[in-house]
């Protein structure tokens, strides 16, 4: 009987850990999405001249925003 209880506790712990991991990943993805959105907004509001001054083309904004968001949340 002690063996069955031990296995149940291990299974419960494993389920709890998996649930925590899933929730943690959801929050990380949400934070990443928010950061990327902020970068996109800031860069999109800049003029072509301002973007050129920092070496970014308007067409590169999504890529730059994605890379910047991943860099700040790494």
N, C-alpha and C positions, 0 to 999 in steps of 0.2 A: 504494500500500500504506500509506503514511503517513496518508492520508486515512481509510482504514478503521480504523486503530489509533486515530486521534484520535476518531472517532465512537464506537468501543467504549469508550474512556475516559470520554467524555461520558455515554454511556448508563449505564455503571457508576456514575458519580458521581450521576447522577440517581436511579438505583435506590437507592443508599445513602442519599441525602438523603430520599427518600420513606419508606424503611424507618425512618430515624431519626425522622422526623416522626410516623409512625404510633405508634411505641413511646413517644415523648414524649407524645403525646395520650393514650395509654392510662394512663401514669403520672399525668398531670394529672387525668384523670377519677377514677382510684383515690384520689388525694389529696383531691379534692373530695368524693368519697363518704365517706371516712373523717371528714373535717372535719364534714360535714353530720350524720353519725351521732353524732358526739360532741356537737354542739349539741343534737340531738334528745334524746339521753340526759340531758344536763344540764337542759334545760328541762322534760322530762317528769318528772324527779324533784322539781321544785319544786312547792310547794303552790299552790292557787288564789290564796291571799293574796299569796304572793311574786310570782307572775306578774302579778297586778293591780298590785302596787307598781311594776313596771317597764313596765306598760302593754301586757301581752300577754295575750290570751285563749288558753285551752287549745287551741281550734280553730285558732289562728293559728300554733301551734308548727311545723308542717312548713314553712310559708312563711317564717317568721322564720329557721329553721335553714338553709334553702336560701340565703336572701339573705345570712346571716352567713357561710356557708361560701364563697360566691362572692366576698364582700368581702375575706376573708382570703387567698384564693388568686389574687386578680386581679393 
